[in-house]
Amino acid sequence: MKFLCVSGSLRQASHNTGLLRFAMGVLNDLAPESETKLYIPSQLPLFSSAMDRDSKAYQGVADARKLVSAADGILIASPEYNYSVSGALKNWFDWCSEPYLKSPFAGKKVAGISAAASFVGGARGLSHLNEILMSMMAQPFVHPEVLVGESFKKFDASGELKDEATQEFLSSYLKDFVRWVNA
Ligand SMILES: Cc1cc2nc3c(=O)[nH]c(=O)nc-3n(C[C@H](O)[C@H](O)[C@H](O)COP(=O)(O)O)c2cc1C
């Protein structure tokens, strides 16, 4: 199996990237024969539908689309910015969303998780994420969500996940995610 872990935060000590670093360790334990990659969509140009007709001309875009196509399961960790997903993530989605109904996301198994500062975590952002996935005909992972609220209490200054209850819940979520991707 191939897993692609995508962080929507470009911040150095990002809680969402830290959540994925922890998740990648768990995925490696659960499925040691699998390949797990971390991707942060920080190098893509801003999407324009005029450029999209010629997307092979942009190396980063072609690579981003190949990563999505090759993955059996995608795990996305998005910060919540102003009640939605990050712009970096939305830009990546738009680049990987064409052609309509036949994009690299069509039929793809995708799970969204989030760490955010508010008490309810990134609940509003994740609901936008699921709508975006549905617009591209991806298969969102339906499961009690990993919403890490008050994330500033649960990660250290370098962005490592320290909260044991979150580690435990995320691990059991990933166990179910791997089973679903493998089914
Ligand atoms: C522009 C901006 C908007 C934000 N909007 C929200 C929000 O809507 N809800 C929330 O819980 N936190 C919000 N935050 C706080 C983020 O949840 C917090 O900075 C979090 O650590 C970002 O994730 P990261 O650590 O992975 O970068 C916002 C932060 C920024 C910079």
The ligand as an SDF file (V2000), in Angstrom:
LIG
                    3D

 31 33  0  0  0  0  0  0  0  0999 V2000
   -5.0210   33.3730    9.4420 C   0  0  0  0  0  0  0  0  0  0  0  0
   -5.3780   32.4640   10.5950 C   0  0  0  0  0  0  0  0  0  0  0  0
   -6.6800   32.0830   10.7780 C   0  0  0  0  0  0  0  0  0  0  0  0
   -7.0160   31.2100   11.8150 C   0  0  0  0  0  0  0  0  0  0  0  0
   -8.3070   30.7850   11.9300 N   0  0  0  0  0  0  0  0  0  0  0  0
   -8.6240   29.8500   12.8570 C   0  0  0  0  0  0  0  0  0  0  0  0
   -9.9380   29.2830   12.9110 C   0  0  0  0  0  0  0  0  0  0  0  0
  -10.8270   29.6190   12.1450 O   0  0  0  0  0  0  0  0  0  0  0  0
  -10.1810   28.3180   13.8570 N   0  0  0  0  0  0  0  0  0  0  0  0
   -9.1930   27.8910   14.7230 C   0  0  0  0  0  0  0  0  0  0  0  0
   -9.4490   26.9940   15.5280 O   0  0  0  0  0  0  0  0  0  0  0  0
   -7.9480   28.4140   14.6810 N   0  0  0  0  0  0  0  0  0  0  0  0
   -7.6350   29.3730   13.7770 C   0  0  0  0  0  0  0  0  0  0  0  0
   -6.3500   29.8610   13.6980 N   0  0  0  0  0  0  0  0  0  0  0  0
   -5.3340   29.3640   14.6410 C   0  0  0  0  0  0  0  0  0  0  0  0
   -4.7400   28.0460   14.1560 C   0  0  0  0  0  0  0  0  0  0  0  0
   -5.6230   26.9930   14.5220 O   0  0  0  0  0  0  0  0  0  0  0  0
   -3.3630   27.7900   14.7950 C   0  0  0  0  0  0  0  0  0  0  0  0
   -2.4710   28.8180   14.4190 O   0  0  0  0  0  0  0  0  0  0  0  0
   -2.8110   26.4270   14.4190 C   0  0  0  0  0  0  0  0  0  0  0  0
   -1.6590   26.1770   15.1870 O   0  0  0  0  0  0  0  0  0  0  0  0
   -2.4780   26.3920   12.9330 C   0  0  0  0  0  0  0  0  0  0  0  0
   -2.0350   25.1080   12.5550 O   0  0  0  0  0  0  0  0  0  0  0  0
   -0.4750   24.7450   12.3580 P   0  0  0  0  0  0  0  0  0  0  0  0
    0.1310   24.7500   13.7460 O   0  0  0  0  0  0  0  0  0  0  0  0
   -0.4780   23.3970   11.7400 O   0  0  0  0  0  0  0  0  0  0  0  0
    0.1330   25.8060   11.4910 O   0  0  0  0  0  0  0  0  0  0  0  0
   -6.0090   30.7410   12.6910 C   0  0  0  0  0  0  0  0  0  0  0  0
   -4.6820   31.1490   12.4900 C   0  0  0  0  0  0  0  0  0  0  0  0
   -4.3660   31.9820   11.4540 C   0  0  0  0  0  0  0  0  0  0  0  0
   -2.9090   32.3520   11.2370 C   0  0  0  0  0  0  0  0  0  0  0  0
  1  2  1  0
  2  3  1  0
  2 30  2  0
  3  4  2  0
  4  5  1  0
  4 28  1  0
  5  6  2  0
  6  7  1  0
  6 13  1  0
  7  8  2  0
  7  9  1  0
  9 10  1  0
 10 11  2  0
 10 12  1  0
 12 13  2  0
 13 14  1  0
 14 15  1  0
 14 28  1  0
 15 16  1  0
 16 17  1  0
 16 18  1  0
 18 19  1  0
 18 20  1  0
 20 21  1  0
 20 22  1  0
 22 23  1  0
 23 24  1  0
 24 25  2  0
 24 26  1  0
 24 27  1  0
 28 29  2  0
 29 30  1  0
 30 31  1  0
M  END
$$$$
